[in-house]
Amino acid sequence: MLIHTVFFWLKPELTEAQRADFRRAVEGLKAIETIRHIWVGTPSATERRSTVDHSFSLALTTTFDDVAGQTVYQTHPVHLEFLKHYKPYWTRIQIYDAD
C-alpha cells in the first residue's frame, strides 16, 4: 500500500465560497479509480505543541494499492484538471508519500 498525503496552504484572500469550492474539488479526486481511501480535513483543534503543525489550510490523504496506482492518479485527467484550475489557490503545497 502507498499512502499519499498532501498539505495545502491556501491564499488568505480567498473567499469562503472559494475555500468551499476548493474542498469540494479535493474531495472530487475520489473519482480516480486507483484511490482506495480518501480523507480530507482542516487542522484539528488538538493541543498546540512544538511537534504539531497546524499552519496548513487543508489536508488530503489517499491510499493506493501500490506505486503504479499512485502513478495513474498523478497522470489522471481528473487530477490534471484539478491542478490546472486550483493551483492558483495555494501559496504552498507539501507532499509526503509512504509505503
DAZI-V19329 format. One record per backbone hydrogen bond with DSSP energy under -1.0 kcal/mol. NH is the residue of the N-H (numbers start at 0). CO is the residue of the C=O. Records with the same first field share a line. If there is no record, write none. Layout:
NH = CO, CO
This chain:
1 = 63
2 = 97
3 = 61
4 = 95
5 = 59
6 = 93
7 = 57
8 = 91
10 = 88
13 = 10
18 = 14
19 = 15
20 = 16
21 = 17
22 = 18
23 = 19
24 = 20
25 = 21
26 = 22
27 = 23
28 = 25
29 = 26
30 = 27
31 = 28
34 = 31
35 = 62
38 = 60
40 = 58
51 = 48
56 = 7
57 = 7
58 = 40
59 = 5
60 = 38
61 = 3
62 = 36
63 = 1
69 = 65
70 = 66
71 = 67
72 = 68
73 = 69
74 = 70
79 = 75
80 = 76
81 = 77
82 = 78
83 = 79
84 = 80
85 = 81
86 = 82
88 = 85
89 = 86
90 = 8
91 = 8
93 = 6
95 = 4
97 = 2
